[in-house]
């Protein structure tokens, strides 16, 4: 009996020691070790560049290393699925963008990611300016002229996009709906090829990212009809918004933000959000983000969550109105 009692006491002491160690680990203030930032895009892309700027500065703000881990695939969903399945302790976060968060979940063949159920919004970081642009050979000079010409073309006006259900495509479909136009989407593999056909006269207009079009807009080879955001772009403040140009209330924004697993501790999310807010407020960080043709645009956890709900509802309605692609 004495031997059993001794063994039991030893086991009890060992268990108590482990429990104390676990308690000590959880009692440490967040963060007490490195944070992993999953970027679901390939290295070298503008989204990757923004994530690395934020990650570097966030490391300084948190006092712990922030390790960027690129996991591209699935239109930005693959890496976020990994984030959703990670330990909900705040030490794994991910960069999410418009497509994976509010567009893809509304598609019939959606990836197995349910952002509003599996991910906790931490902070919105940046907006990605898009622009409706016309080739100089079209003779178009502003949005009103384009709308008049499109309404006088009953068979429909072609416009270039960066692919089916991308932010560029949906921005065009929203314009068609709000301005009561018949627009025919022509998918390209990115903004670059669409801009090439605009310059060559094979395509009248396109919705592309401002980065690809802006040099040609400045040279006069392309004509900017309007940016798709609700406010003018800091990258090109001389270009009016589509809402200003004649479609009141129009807004179609591409954006990026940070997410944690849905059950991450609220105190960890608040700590991350506060650090990100301080980072995005830095003038040198803002200039670096603008240098990548994006715009710093912070929203905290609650505001970002409401924004995502509204965006998802908006794009669900637009997607439902688009005829299914021909197979």
Steps between C-alpha positions, in 0.01 A plus 500: 500500500786733582656438158165568323453815700848620407437427131165677513657800667771512234239491222295768674806721539594450135147590388495805722836610362375466142183693585707777658722518191195519273348769720824697497513478119143618457541768765782665305387818328437472126722469306773308678636322190518549120183561296449335160341713226361276225490671160279304257670655195825434317817683605560817301134593444381840622290331770812318619688831507234663716496200735878517542493874573232446764672190639834674540350796681269279705802310628640822643164606645440162670856441613497153344602369156221485240584224253343528152394163358384498134231239426347590162214315332124481474461869417641593839289244689756222554717690745198630688362149542827422677456804723145395587626154604795630702509527879266787600758681711577808290843374395386412145332771296437535128464765232163477327373689196169576329482183292554239770298680768188645335489377137598132490269393786205619288597288197340162421840324503635682806814378673445326839556826685222682684672823606218643710477175697867396515698825515501796738563839333800671661552811288450632150834625371471633145280565199613409147391769249328381183424720201263494203719598210450547125731486205586840355377386157142468630464878528355463850595775742287442809256259663187679378618463141560131556155450652331681210691293245430173683128576521499561126656155440215250556716197419722585795840661557799276567722573799815327612534336842766295677281190499158370595384613847810707573460839669551663159227289341252564780577874498394504134186297568403735783544796264283329238228442757504847655534692170260267316751403231558183304867416550669184377793381711813385316727308740878539485779342701574812699493876452814505282353310202178704517699824493697371199179447303370841607816661365469302177137595446368142523303588813305822567500509883610294798493493877860441614722577795629855498862384510485349152313785337638813665820544295291486181240735647775755572639462148156551343488157340210403728216708645390451860119510521485456877641313799266244651551599865266725698769768528775614268825309506805643677704342220320705232283766666429670166281209385135540608306215655229322301249639750618853420492425128129426490413185699415623853558249778730281293789339690696184420815461702770236500663476842726303736485429872624271775311209656544256789325168575146570616560389860819701550503683838338845481795652686742366234283640220482840671876502553562416134245755379648778712849423374380493137323834545825654626694345212260618228501853649875537442572740211789285376276191492228690319745618235628144450147365458413779255821411316341160433194678351285424805352728764534462877148461642473377859185355655497335844343161578138617544501741205675246278246232590208728407677598177544133405131424562396791276751408228392136499132595467576744219706257293259214561230708330725593208617139450142373502418733211787377277417224250699182562809473275467277194668159533 
